[in-house]
Every structure is written in C-alpha cells, then in structure tokens.
Amino acid sequence: MTEPVRLAQRVAMLLQCSRAEAEQYVRNGWVSVDGRVVEAPQHRVTDERIDIDADARIEDVEPATILLHKPVGVDAIDGPKPAVALVTPETHWADDPSGVRLLQRHFHRLTPLVPLERDASGLMVLTQDGRVWRRLTEDADEIEHEYLVEISGELAPYGMAKMRHGLEYRGRALPPCNVSWQNENRLRFAIKGVRDGQLRWMCAQAGLDVVSIRRLRIGRIGTGKGPNGAMPPGAWRYLKVGEKF
C-alpha cells in the first residue's frame, strides 16, 4: 500500500499539471475516487482508482443561485421547517434547463431571499452570490412579483379599484399594482414591495377571503416549464448564466 497523499497531489501527478490546477479540477467536480466524485482537494488517497472526467477543464465556477418551488407549510427563511433543507441533489428538477453542473459545493452557505409566507407556495430564491443578494435586497421594492391568489367571497363595490390603488398597509401607502381576474375564483397580482400578510389584507379590504397564494415570478424569473410541465413543488433548478431578475 502506498503512503496516503492529498487527492490534488495525485491528480497533479496524473495530469502533469500544477498543484493549483489540480485543486481546481477537484473542486470543480471533475475527479472521482473509486467511481465517486470527490470535490475536496485535501481528501487522502492511497491505492484507490482515480478518474478524471474526459471533459475536465480549468474554469472558474460561479457561486450558485437556486430557484426553489416552495411547498405550502415550509418556512421560507425563519422557522422549524426551513426551505433550504429541501435543496438536495435528490430534489434537483430533472428538466432543469440551466446546463449548470451539479456540485456539492452548491449546497453550502445558501442564503434564502425574498420572504414568502409559510402558508403560501411558489418561487423563492437561495443564493451564494453576493450580486444576487444585493439585487434582491437593495432593489427589493423595485422588483415586480407575480402571484396567483385563490379567493372566496363576494367582491365588495369598488373592491378591485381599491386593491389596484388607494390602500394603506401598516402605515405605508401602497403603490399602484395590477390586479385582474384569471377566473371566477382566482386573482392575478403583479405587485412590488409585498410585505408579509399584505395580499391577504388587500383581499380582505375588497370583501374577499384568501384560500391560497402562489408566487409565479420574481422580476423576469419564473419557476420554469420543461417538456414534462412546470417545476413541481419541492423541486429546484439553477439560475442559469444570463438570467437576471
């Protein structure tokens, strides 16, 4: 048996490359040990079989941004059932169109953004990328969200006009928004700067009770559709290169 060495050292020997390049190959998921991908350059190996993917290349791997279809009953940010726990390799959407290679490093230090009520479902964002964090926090009130709200009850006189413009919530005058009927028991909201409980409260001012809330879109980014339909609750995909909120 040979003496244990760092995986990066073995890769450097096999590829006749520098230690720094070898570490990048390992971190970027191009190297497997006895058939299992290992992303830790410091991993110790002896006589195991080391394979380097035929497509391996030196490249910078961007920090990941995850788009999750949060189910009802899951806490978006704070709470006993955090959404981040749903983001695993097993729940990766099979129809993810991003082309981003799945790496274990993508599941570390994910910051959940853009609150969504526990009893609501739909799109939420978790990211490692400071640029995305800044966009969705510093510009939060400028980014339009789209929601489908299932309702019951009878619309009060001028209720639609009230919701579109003229309400004040928690001492804050609400900006105008687009509210329209999708069918007889479902409303579509295109709205900016939504606060917790705001959609339920707005509907109540119009004489309506909220049955369910689903967020479809944040800015220009939606949950996504594939050949087998929309991304289902509990699944996630990557924000692909070039997609912007």
Secondary structure, 3 states (H helix, E strand, C coil): CCCCEEHHHHHHHHHCCCHHHHHHHHHCCCEEECCEECCCCCCEECCCCEEECCCCCCCCCCCCEEEEEECCCCECCCCCCEHHHHCCHHHECCCCCCCCCCCHHHHCCCEEECCCCCCCEEEEEEECCHHHHHHHHHCHHHCEEEEEEEEEECCCCCHHHHHHCCCEECCEECCCCEEEEEECCEEEEEEECCCCCHHHHHHHHCCEEEEEEEEEEECCEECCEECCEECCCCCEEECCCCCCC
